Amino acid sequence: MADYKAAPLATLPRTLDPNDYFNLSPEKRRADEERAAIRANLKRQYQTQLNNPHRNALIEDPALNRWVYARTNPYPHFRPTFKTSMFGFMFGVAPLFALYFIFKTDRDRKEAQIKAGARDRKFCLSS
């Protein structure tokens, strides 16, 4: 910790700030210890459920349930922004117009060549 040098263009991470790292108040340390104990207890409960050889049901994980719900129902939580609107335009509308323009100009070019006699008009479904 003592030999750590901050990068010239980066700020010091909060976890490496010596004032926050070493000079913690007893209340903050107690709160951190309580949170760590709760996490350890939840982890132990999950591991005992996961490794139970007589388990018949699925393990309910509330965080996983929230994540699956958010993935299957995105629209109640969707907020339209400039970025999402541009993504929708770029990947939804622009390709349709680009493909229309490409196919239309190619067909017009072929018809102009056929009318000019530079291209032989044969019956073919693919070209």
For each residue, the residues with C-beta under 8 A, 3 or more apart:
1: 4 16 18 21
2:
3:
4: 1 16
5:
6: 10 11 12
7: 10
8:
9:
10: 6 7
11: 6
12: 6 16 17
13: 16 17
14: 17 20
15: 20 21
16: 1 4 12 13 21
17: 12 13 14 20 21
18: 1 21 22 23
19: 22 23
20: 14 15 17 23 24
21: 1 15 16 17 18 24
22: 18 19
23: 18 19 20
24: 20 21 28 29 32
25: 28 29
26: 29 30
27: 30 31
28: 24 25 31 32
29: 24 25 26 32 33
30: 26 27 33 34
31: 27 28 34 35
32: 24 28 29 35 36
33: 29 30 36 37
34: 30 31 37 38
35: 31 32 38 39
36: 32 33 39 40
37: 33 34 40 41
38: 34 35 41 42
39: 35 36 42 43
40: 36 37 43 44
41: 37 38 44 45
42: 38 39 45 46
43: 39 40 46 47
44: 40 41 47 48
45: 41 42 48 49
46: 42 43 49 50 59 61
47: 43 44 50 51
48: 44 45 51 52
49: 45 46 52 55 59
50: 46 47 55 59
51: 47 48
52: 48 49 55
53:
54:
55: 49 50 52 59
56:
57:
58:
59: 46 49 50 55
60: 65
61: 46 64 65
62: 65 66
63: 66 67
64: 61 67 68
65: 60 61 62 68 69
66: 62 63 69 70
67: 63 64 70 71
68: 64 65 71 72
69: 65 66 72 73
70: 66 67 73 74 77
71: 67 68 74
72: 68 69
73: 69 70 76 77
74: 70 71 77 78
75: 78
76: 73
77: 70 73 74
78: 74 75 84
79: 84
80: 84 85
81: 84 85
82: 85 86
83: 86 87
84: 78 79 80 81 87 88
85: 80 81 82 88 89
86: 82 83 89 90
87: 83 84 90 91
88: 84 85 91 92 93
89: 85 86 92 93 94
90: 86 87 93 94
91: 87 88 94 95
92: 88 89 95 96
93: 88 89 90 96 97
94: 89 90 91 97 98
95: 91 92 98 99
96: 92 93 99 100
97: 93 94 100 101
98: 94 95 101 102
99: 95 96 102 103
100: 96 97 103 104
101: 97 98 104 105
102: 98 99 105 106
103: 99 100 106 107
104: 100 101 107 108
105: 101 102 108 109
106: 102 103 109 110
107: 103 104 110 111
108: 104 105 111 112
109: 105 106 112 113
110: 106 107 113 114 119 127
111: 107 108 114 115
112: 108 109 115 116
113: 109 110 116 118 119
114: 110 111 117 118 119 121
115: 111 112
116: 112 113 119
117: 114
118: 113 114
119: 110 113 114 116
120:
121: 114
122:
123:
124: 127
125:
126:
127: 110 124
